[in-house]
Amino acid sequence: MEDLQLLDAIERYLNGTMLPEEKKYFQQLRRNTPEIDQMVVEHRLFLQQMDLYAGQKELMHSLNEVHNDLVEKGDIYEGGELNTKGHVIQFWNKYKRTIGIAASIAGVVALGISFLVTQLSPATTKSDLQELSRQVKELNTKTNVLAAEFKRNPKIPEKPTYTSGGTGFLIDRKGYLVTNAHVLKGKGVVVSNSNGPELSATIVYKDDSTDLALLKIDDENFKPVTSLPYAVKKSNFDLGSEVYTLGYPRNIIVYNSGYISATAGYDGDTASLQISLPANPGNSGGPVLNKNGEIVGILSTRERQAEGVVFAVKAKGIYQLLEDLKKNDTTYQNIKLPASSSLKNLDREQQIKQVQDYVYQIKVYN
């Protein structure tokens, strides 16, 4: 595809003027060609920046019109001094509302230009990334339901104040879960899957440098599982391969799919992957699985200004996390990661049915 034709196709894709069949073909092309997918993401960001710049120009034009109008009426003296104190007071009383509006517009312009300069700068920082943990307000929406559950579970305090939350998944049949370290912004942890009650859990190990953490469900209501249907993949991954995730951006489990768009993460981080799929706060710590039912990563962050660009810690980080834990505490020697997947020959719907019970919503309180 020629460059001009490709650019025209991207423009029509982003502004929604593609025919359904053409759009379907182009979306498949994005999945199969990471370079084109990256061009779409960058062009979307470019158009957003241009719209912002146009808005700033319009505001500046409005400011100039207000200024020129005041000069023509003699209310602003360019290069001269006001003669009397009374004239100043009269001018203020007459035009204080206009000045206030102009000052507000100027403030918006200043903030907008500052934002534009930041976005157009080639330098990038960690502030460009957004953690995918959930906010406090969202986690307190089911207070009445949770309160009834807390009464049955003495390990969970009554009416706790949640500070953060996300997703985790079992890596051992005895109740060990992996999630992101940044999800655990508190002292106590409550977990639940799509079918079960609220269960208490403890933080076993947390490594902020890799953004991974290990939890243990220590609730008497938890029953150890016979086996886990998925495997944890340690080796490398193919660019463009299809992946999917399950997580809790809401209070119910949510499925999303996409593909690996880069084998390194943010700023070339070789410990993570770049994935093209939709993700929202609450997806942090969710498993990323390939078509064979193997976990290839753990969702962690997304780019703030690029829709659909998310990053996941590579699954081999789980192996390193357990190695570090076992070096420091020999009581965890028996934790064993699932080495084989029973999902390989199943369709996606059947895979999801078998995986979802082992993916947990995580809520953290102080």
N, C-alpha and C positions, 0 to 999 in steps of 0.2 A: 504493500500500500504506500503510495507517494505521500511525502510529508504534508503537502497542502491538503490532499484528500483526507489524511488522517486527522489533521487539525480541524477540518470542516466537520468530520464525523464526531470528534470529541465535543465540538461546540453544540452540534445538534443533539447529542446525547445528554449533555448537561442542561440544555434549555428545554428538553422534553418534546422536541419536534420530530424525533425518529418514529418511523412506522413500527408497529409491534414486532414484525418479523425481523426487521433490521436491528431493532434494539436487542432482541434475543440473540442474534448473531454477534453483535458487538459485545454483549456481556460475556458470551462464551470466549470471544477473542481476548477479553481482559483476563479471564481465568487462565487461559493457556499461554499468555504472553505477559510476564511480569513487567517488561519495559513499557508496554502500552498502558498497563494498569497504573504505573507510576506517573506516566504522562497525564492521565486523566486526573489523578489526585493533585498534581502540581498545577494543572490548568484550572481546576476548580478553585484552588487557593489564590491563583493569580487573578481570576475574575472577581473573587470576593474583595481582594485588595483594591482593584480598579474601581469597584462600586463604592468602596469606602472613600477613595481619593476624590471621586466625583462629588460625593456628598460634602466633603470638606471645601471643595471649590465653590459649591453653591452657597454654603454658609458664609464664606469669605465675601462672595459677591453681595449677599444680603447686608453684611456689616458695612461694606463700602457704600451701599446705597443709603443706609441710615446716617453714616458719617457725612456724606455729601449733602444730604437734606438739611442736617443741622448747620452745616457751614453756610449754605445758601440763605437760611433764615437768620443768620447772624448769631446763633446760639453757641457756636464754637469759633474761637478766635485763633487761627493758625498763625503763629509768629508774633502775636500781640498779647497784652495783659488786660485782664478785666479791670475796669476803672473803679468800681465801687463794691463794697461788701454787700450792699442792698441788691445789686444786680446779680451777684453770685447766689444769694438766697432765693431771689425770684426765679432764676434759671433752674436751681435745684428743685424748688417746689413744682415748677411747671413740667420738668422733664425727668424727675427721679424714676418714674416707672419705665420710661424709654431706656434710660441709662441702665437700670436693673436688668431689663431684657437683653440689652446689648452685651452687658457683662456676662450674663448667663450663656449667651451664644458663644462669646469669646472663650469661656471656660470649656464648653463642649468642643469647640474647634481645637483648643490646645490639647485636650485629652485625646481627641481623634487623631491629630497629627502625631502626637507622641506614640499612639498605638500603631499608626501606619509605619513610622520610622522603625519601630521595634520589629514589625512583621517583615519589612523589606530588608532588614539587616541579615547578612549571611551567617552571622554567628548564632549558634543555638545553645540553649542551656536546658537544664533539667526542668525548668518551668514550662517548657513546651510540652511536657508530658503530664497527663492527668491520671492519677491513680484511680482504679476502678472499684474502690470500696464504696459502700453506701453511707449516706449521711444519717445523722441522728434522728431527724424528723421523720424520715421514711420508716425507720425501724420501730417507732413507737405508735404505729397506726393500728396495731391489733392488741391494744392494751387489755381490753376486757377478756378476749380469748386467752391471752397469755396468763392473765392473773389467775384464771381457773386452773390452768395447768401448773402454775407455780405452787398452788396449794397442795397438789399431789406430789410435788417434788421438793423436799426440804433443802436440797443442795442449791437450788436456785432462789435467790432472794425475792421477796414479794415486791412487785412494781419496780424493777430495776431501771436505771437510766442508761439506755444504750448509747454508746459513743461511736461505734462504727460497725461495719458488717460486710460480708462478702460471701464467698463460696469456698467449699473444700470438698475433697473426695477421699474415700478410703484407699489406703495403700497396703493394708494388712487386715486380715479377717478379724483380728482381736479389737478393732476399734481405733486404729491409728489413722489420722487424716493429715493431708498436706494442704496448706493454703499459703497465701502471701503474708510475709511478715508485717507489711504495712496495714493489713486488715486488723491486726490485734492491738488496737489502741485502747487498752483497758486492762483490767485485772481478771475478770471472770468471763467465761465463754459459755454460750448456749448454742446447741446445734439441733437441726431437725432435717429429715428428708421429706420427700413428697407424700409419704404415707404415715410416718411415725409421729410420736409426741415430741415435746421439747426435752432435750437431754443435756445434762451438764457435761462439760469437758474441761480439761486442764491443758495449759501450754507446756509441752514437754521441752521443746527446743526452738529457738528463733535465731535466724541469721539475717540481720539487716543488710549485710553486704550483698547477699544473693537474693534478698527479698523472698525467702522461703521460711516456712515454720511448720513444726510438727505438733499436732494436737492428739490427745488421748481421750476418748469417750469413757468417762469413769462412772457413768450412771448405771444403777442396778437394773434399770429397765432395758438397757442395751443387750441384745443377744448377739454373740459372735456369729459371723456369717460362715457358711461352709467354704466358699471360695469366691474370688472376684472374677468377673467375666473378661476383664481387659488386662493387657500387659503394659508395663512401663518401658518404653523404647529408649535405649541408650545410644544407639548409633545415629549417623547423620540422616538428613531428610532431603527429599527431592524438591527442587524449586517447582512451584506450580501444582504440587499435589493437593488434593482436596482434603479439608479438615472440617471438623465441627466441634461445637462446645455446648455444654449444658451448664446453667448457672441460675443465680437468683438476683437479677436486677429488680425483680418484684417479689412478692411473697409467695409466688408459685414458680415452679421450675420453667425455664425458658430455653428454647433451642435456637441456635444460630449456626450457619454454615459459611464457609469461605475457602480460602486456599493460602498456601505459604507463598508470600510474595518476595521474601528475601531470607537467606539463610543466616543473616546476622541481624541484630536488633538496632535499637537507637544508637546513633553515633558509632556504628560498626561494632557494637557489643557482640562478641562471639558466643556469649553464654545465653543469648536469647534469639528469638525468631521474630521476623516481621510477618504479620498475617493480615490479609484483607478479609475482614468480616465485621458486621455491626456488633458493638459491645457497649455496655452502659454501666454506670456505677452499680456495684453489686456483683458484677462478673469476675471481680478480682479473686484469684485462687481457683477458678474453674478449670476443669481438665480440657485440653485440646486433643482430640482423637483423630486418627487417620481412618481411611476406609476399611482397614483391617481390624479396627477396634483396639489399636495400640495408642497409649497416651504419649504424645510427642512434646507436650509443653503444658505450662500453667499460665493462664492469662494474668497479666499484671497491670499494664498501662496502655494508654492510647495517646496519639498525637492530638493536641487541642485543636489545631487549625486544619487538620486533614481528615475528612470524614472517612471512616472505615479502615483506618490504619491503626492497628493495635500490635502490641508486643507481648510475647510470652516467654517465660523462662524455659529453656530447654529441659526436657524431662531428665536428662542425665544429671541435672542439678539435684534431683531427689536422691540419687545414689550418693552424691558427695555429702549431702546433708546428713544422711544416715551414717556414713563413714565417720564424719566429724563427731556425731553424737556418740557412737560406739567407742570412739577413742576416749571420750570424756567420762562415759558412764557405761560400765560393762553390763548393767542390768537390762540393756536394750539389745543384746546380741541376737535375740530370737526374732527380731522384726525381719520379715522377708518380703521383698517386693514381688508382685505377680509376674512371672516370667513368660507366660503364654496366654494367648487370647482365644476365647471360644466364640468370638464374634466374626471371624474372618469371612465366612461364606454367607453371612446374613445380610438382608437388605437394611437400609438405614432405619426404617421404622422399627424393625425387630431389635436392632442394636440399641436404639434409644430406650426401648422398653426394658431391656436387660441392664442398662447402665444407670438409669435415673435413680434407682433406690440407693445407690452408693455415692450419690452426689448430695452434699448437705449444705443447707443454708447456715451461715455462721453469724451470730450476733454477739457483740462484745459490750460489757458493762463495767462500770467502776465499782 
